[in-house]
Amino acid sequence: MNVREILLIGLGLVALLLVVSWTAHIVRRGGFALPKPLELGIGFVTNFFDTLGIGSFAPTTSLFKLFHLVPDERIPGTLNVGDTLPTILEALLFIGFTRSAAVEPVTLVSLIGAAVVGAWLGAGVVAHWPRRYIQVGMGTVLLVAAALFVMKNLNWLPGGGHAHALAGIKLAVGIGINFCLGALMTIGIGLYAPAMMMVALLGMEPAVAFPIMMGSCAFLMPFAGVRFIRFDAYALRAALGLAVGGIPGVYLAWRFFQWLPITAVRWLVVVVVVYAAIAMLRSAAQGRSGASLDSATT
């Protein structure tokens, strides 16, 4: 059994972990409401473009904020729970069937493992954060995401090299960076754009970013998701919409639509993400003002 087969089996096991934990939680809650068409549509569209390398966290956060679907403090948990199964499907497709983007096994496993540890530690902290901390954190994150999209479109990011493996100091740096990216996933910072930048800066071929970033997310999100489920720090119906709508979106994008003009899509995403960032930070500022007023009147 080779490393690829072990990773594919591992993906099946972590998917089972999430499904069992999520099902048990739903039963304890006494059932669930079916997702609305809008929630299913958001899951389909955001995971469709996620498969093409756009990332889903920033666009999903923007749409949740635009349509007032999920309380701000529950958005990180909803993303990590709802997008897990579509992301696992992405990893299965890119690790199991996209042979041209092979990554040396030690490099791939090391980077994935670092992201998982970071996410496990991060989820336990973020699940207990107050609403305003989440708003400030995610507002800042969205502005960073928008900046990365702009830099990518203007070709300001490094182009990368030809390596398919890391060793020595470069491997250590990659492990450290992916650990941090795994932790940041739990406050809604998508891993895709930073992972692409990391791959390029370390001199690796840009195509190997796909199995690295999709494998990292697919393994870390079930563990982060289980912790958010445990603390009931997510919106159930919206998460179900992401999962149910996202799976067909992933498959269709991978199978038929890799020719889309992604640069044009990124410019659209920039507009939506900046709107959501401003709205999130404005909500945080209003919350702080309200808290100050309450303190002054007591």
Buried (B, 14 or more C-beta within 10 A) or exposed (E): EEBBEEBBEBBEEBBEBBBEBBEEBBEEEEEBEEBBEBBBBBBBBBBBBBBBBBBBBBBBBBBBBEEEBBEBBBBBBBBBBBBBBBBBBBBBBBBBEBEEBBBBBEBBBBBBBBBBBBBBBBBBEBBEBEBBBBBBBBBBBBBBBBBBBBEBBEEEBBEBBEBBBBEEEBBEBBBEBBBBBBBBBBBBBBBBBBBBBBBBBBEBBBBBBBBBBBBBBBBBBBBBBBBBBEBEBBBBBBBBBBBBBBBBBBBBBBEEEEEBEBEEBBEEBBEBBBBBBBBBBEBBBEBEEEEEEEEEEE
